[in-house]
């Protein structure tokens, strides 16, 4: 039995744990204990967790082991799960993952009060540190979830994405982050912008998580597409100034995917309606009827622009963020959400795939956006990349 299957390695995958638990080679209790060992060893340097749940985890692991011994095959049997702190144990996302066999081990950090920027995480011991460099923020608001997965403490963590809050920390921590199609699961805010989604290291893990989350059967692992989808590249969506090193790193992965046949690049101009005013009005549920009407016009314009784009291409490819990870003092005037929040308004699914490092060693994500309901295509390309 290899390290991934045994649950003893820092890079354990969710599918390997579930396979081992379902086969009786590993118990859910042993998988949870291994996760707590990793957390004890690694989290003091990362500060991903704000609370640990050893008692509840032991109860859930015991319940999983009973179900498996009774003959059930659970899609995420015994998988240690980190839970975004603002969701907690009772969220729909957590409940569905627990029913599928996950064992929640603790709550992860999210931004603290008193700031308009959300690309960081707060704990009683100080800010959450990026596993790539403790001087950098891990992104946010799913800060601790991304950091816990990137550091190898858990294979899966819950996130939620209202403007990029899954994709941005995924990009800066070098993991996968998926925002599903809006409406595929109940929204977490009145405006319908905030969608639950996974942080993972493996496309197969993210696919299983998505199936559980949406209540659909868990299918075969995502595989690189036999015939590459057509992808159009935009470094800035016509909306922002993207750091050249970030753009070059993301584009290099796009070229590598094209070279392997996982996608077919194409070129045409991409310029989207600025989503900033619409997002603020929709998220704040502006009392001014004219502001809401203007926001809905912007939403309609974005959807029309993307409908036209997807008549010519299967995927839209961008850097996930226009900037590299910032320090714990904050991003300054840079809008880290500039390339992500349009798709919370339009509702399109989007994924951040680890693209590698800039020459300065900064993690970068390649964002892929697809037609509504085509998460399968995003995950298939991600399978070719990681």
TITIPA-8395 format. One record per residue (C-alpha): residue in one letter; x, y, z. Coordinates in steps of 0.1 Angstrom, whole numbers, padded with zeros to 4 digits, always signed. Layout:
N
aXYZ ...
***
This chain:
386
x+0000+0000+0000 x+0015+0033-0010 x+0017+0064+0011 x-0014+0081-0005 x-0034+0050+0001 x-0023+0046+0037 x-0032+0081+0046 x+0002+0087+0061 x+0017+0111+0035 x+0015+0149+0034 x+0002+0147-0002 x-0026+0122+0004 x-0055+0124-0022 x-0091+0122-0013 x-0099+0095-0039 x-0070+0073-0026 x-0082+0076+0010 x-0118+0068+0000 x-0106+0038-0021 x-0086+0025+0009 x-0114+0030+0034 x-0140+0014+0012 x-0117-0016+0005 x-0109-0020+0042 x-0072-0013+0039 x-0076+0018+0060 x-0102+0029+0086 x-0117+0064+0087 x-0104+0066+0122 x-0069+0061+0110 x-0073+0086+0082 x-0085+0112+0107 x-0057+0105+0131 x-0032+0109+0103 x-0048+0143+0094 x-0046+0155+0130 x-0009+0145+0131 x-0002+0165+0100 x-0021+0195+0114 x-0002+0193+0146 x+0031+0193+0127 x+0024+0218+0100 x-0003+0242+0111 x+0018+0262+0136 x+0038+0275+0106 x+0007+0282+0084 x-0021+0291+0108 x-0048+0277+0085 x-0071+0265+0113 x-0090+0285+0138 x-0106+0255+0155 x-0101+0218+0156 x-0128+0192+0162 x-0112+0159+0173 x-0142+0147+0192 x-0167+0153+0164 x-0142+0139+0139 x-0139+0107+0160 x-0177+0104+0160 x-0180+0109+0123 x-0151+0085+0115 x-0167+0058+0136 x-0200+0063+0118 x-0182+0060+0084 x-0164+0028+0095 x-0198+0013+0106 x-0214+0021+0073 x-0185+0007+0053 x-0185-0026+0074 x-0222-0028+0066 x-0214-0029+0029 x-0219+0008+0019 x-0195+0022-0006 x-0192+0059+0001 x-0177+0083-0026 x-0156+0102+0000 x-0153+0075+0027 x-0130+0087+0055 x-0117+0118+0037 x-0104+0144+0061 x-0122+0177+0054 x-0113+0213+0064 x-0144+0235+0067 x-0144+0272+0059 x-0149+0290+0091 x-0179+0311+0080 x-0198+0279+0070 x-0193+0257+0100 x-0207+0222+0106 x-0243+0230+0097 x-0240+0243+0062 x-0256+0225+0033 x-0221+0219+0018 x-0207+0204+0049 x-0238+0182+0055 x-0237+0167+0020 x-0200+0160+0022 x-0204+0143+0056 x-0232+0122+0043 x-0208+0111+0015 x-0183+0100+0040 x-0161+0130+0047 x-0147+0135+0083 x-0145+0173+0091 x-0115+0180+0112 x-0118+0217+0119 x-0127+0253+0109 x-0103+0273+0086 x-0095+0310+0087 x-0113+0337+0069 x-0107+0375+0069 x-0111+0394+0101 x-0132+0426+0105 x-0122+0461+0098 x-0109+0460+0063 x-0123+0463+0028 x-0099+0437+0013 x-0107+0401+0018 x-0075+0384+0005 x-0062+0372+0038 x-0071+0350+0068 x-0072+0359+0105 x-0064+0336+0135 x-0058+0343+0172 x-0021+0336+0165 x-0018+0361+0136 x-0026+0361+0099 x-0027+0329+0079 x+0006+0323+0060 x+0010+0312+0024 x+0026+0278+0024 x+0049+0290-0004 x+0062+0319+0016 x+0052+0329+0051 x+0056+0366+0041 x+0027+0363+0016 x-0010+0362+0021 x-0027+0330+0010 x-0056+0349-0006 x-0092+0348+0005 x-0117+0347+0017 x-0113+0309+0017 x-0078+0316+0030 x-0073+0288+0055 x-0090+0262+0033 x-0066+0268+0005 x-0036+0270+0028 x-0046+0237+0045 x-0049+0219+0012 x-0017+0234-0002 x+0003+0225+0029 x-0009+0189+0027 x-0028+0189+0060 x-0060+0177+0042 x-0068+0167+0007 x-0101+0186+0005 x-0115+0218+0020 x-0148+0237+0016 x-0148+0272+0001 x-0173+0297-0011 x-0169+0321-0040 x-0188+0354-0042 x-0162+0374-0062 x-0133+0350-0065 x-0130+0337-0029 x-0123+0301-0040 x-0103+0309-0071 x-0080+0336-0057 x-0066+0316-0028 x-0064+0285-0050 x-0042+0305-0074 x-0020+0320-0047 x-0016+0287-0028 x-0010+0266-0060 x-0041+0243-0057 x-0073+0237-0077 x-0103+0259-0069 x-0137+0255-0086 x-0166+0279-0087 x-0196+0259-0100 x-0224+0273-0122 x-0245+0297-0101 x-0277+0279-0092 x-0263+0244-0093 x-0263+0245-0055 x-0283+0270-0033 x-0265+0304-0031 x-0250+0315+0002 x-0262+0351-0002 x-0294+0368-0011 x-0279+0382-0043 x-0271+0347-0056 x-0235+0356-0063 x-0218+0334-0036 x-0214+0298-0047 x-0200+0269-0027 x-0170+0251-0042 x-0140+0229-0034 x-0103+0235-0028 x-0083+0204-0038 x-0050+0193-0053 x-0065+0167-0077 x-0091+0171-0104 x-0105+0137-0095 x-0111+0149-0060 x-0127+0181-0071 x-0150+0162-0095 x-0162+0138-0067 x-0168+0168-0044 x-0188+0185-0071 x-0210+0155-0077 x-0217+0152-0040 x-0224+0189-0037 x-0248+0189-0066 x-0265+0156-0057 x-0255+0139-0089 x-0239+0104-0092 x-0202+0103-0089 x-0189+0093-0123 x-0156+0081-0136 x-0125+0102-0130 x-0121+0132-0153 x-0097+0125-0181 x-0080+0149-0205 x-0103+0155-0235 x-0098+0133-0265 x-0102+0163-0288 x-0091+0196-0272 x-0116+0223-0267 x-0110+0257-0283 x-0097+0283-0258 x-0094+0320-0263 x-0068+0338-0241 x-0072+0372-0225 x-0046+0386-0201 x-0069+0413-0188 x-0105+0410-0202 x-0102+0446-0212 x-0107+0455-0175 x-0074+0458-0157 x-0036+0460-0159 x-0022+0425-0153 x+0013+0420-0140 x+0035+0408-0169 x+0051+0380-0149 x+0017+0367-0138 x+0003+0368-0174 x+0034+0351-0188 x+0032+0323-0162 x-0005+0316-0168 x+0000+0318-0206 x+0029+0293-0204 x+0005+0267-0189 x-0020+0274-0217 x+0007+0268-0243 x+0017+0236-0225 x-0018+0224-0226 x-0020+0232-0262 x+0012+0213-0269 x-0003+0182-0252 x-0035+0184-0272 x-0056+0192-0241 x-0069+0223-0257 x-0067+0243-0290 x-0058+0280-0286 x-0074+0307-0307 x-0072+0345-0308 x-0098+0372-0310 x-0103+0404-0289 x-0120+0399-0255 x-0135+0429-0237 x-0161+0425-0210 x-0184+0450-0194 x-0169+0463-0162 x-0186+0443-0134 x-0175+0464-0104 x-0206+0487-0101 x-0230+0458-0108 x-0213+0435-0082 x-0215+0461-0055 x-0251+0470-0062 x-0262+0433-0063 x-0242+0422-0033 x-0254+0452-0012 x-0289+0449-0026 x-0289+0486-0032 x-0320+0504-0020 x-0319+0526-0051 x-0341+0509-0077 x-0321+0527-0105 x-0289+0512-0092 x-0303+0477-0092 x-0317+0482-0127 x-0283+0494-0139 x-0267+0463-0123 x-0292+0440-0141 x-0284+0457-0174 x-0247+0450-0167 x-0255+0414-0159 x-0274+0411-0192 x-0246+0427-0211 x-0220+0403-0196 x-0241+0373-0204 x-0246+0385-0240 x-0209+0391-0244 x-0201+0357-0231 x-0227+0340-0252 x-0211+0355-0282 x-0176+0345-0270 x-0188+0309-0265 x-0201+0308-0301 x-0164+0310-0311 x-0147+0291-0283 x-0153+0265-0257 x-0132+0281-0230 x-0121+0315-0219 x-0086+0315-0204 x-0072+0343-0182 x-0048+0346-0153 x-0068+0340-0121 x-0056+0373-0106 x-0039+0403-0122 x-0014+0404-0094 x+0008+0380-0075 x+0003+0373-0038 x+0007+0404-0017 x+0021+0407+0018 x+0001+0407+0050 x-0002+0445+0049 x-0027+0442+0021 x-0029+0447-0017 x-0029+0484-0018 x-0050+0497-0047 x-0048+0465-0067 x-0082+0448-0073 x-0073+0411-0070 x-0109+0402-0080 x-0107+0421-0113 x-0106+0389-0134 x-0129+0367-0113 x-0160+0386-0102 x-0176+0390-0136 x-0184+0353-0136 x-0201+0355-0102 x-0225+0380-0119 x-0229+0361-0151 x-0231+0327-0134 x-0206+0309-0155 x-0185+0281-0140 x-0148+0289-0136 x-0118+0270-0123 x-0083+0281-0112 x-0056+0256-0121 x-0020+0259-0107 x+0001+0274-0135 x+0035+0274-0118 x+0057+0302-0104 x+0068+0336-0116 x+0106+0342-0118 x+0102+0356-0083 x+0087+0323-0071 x+0051+0336-0068 x+0023+0311-0074 x+0000+0319-0104 x-0033+0304-0114 x-0047+0299-0149 x-0085+0306-0148 x-0107+0287-0173 x-0143+0297-0178 x-0169+0276-0196 x-0206+0276-0206 x-0230+0271-0178 x-0231+0235-0167 x-0198+0226-0183 x-0178+0219-0152 x-0169+0186-0168 x-0149+0204-0194 x-0131+0225-0169 x-0122+0194-0148 x-0111+0175-0179 x-0086+0202-0188 x-0075+0204-0151 x-0069+0167-0152 x-0044+0172-0180 x-0027+0200-0161 x-0022+0186-0126 
***
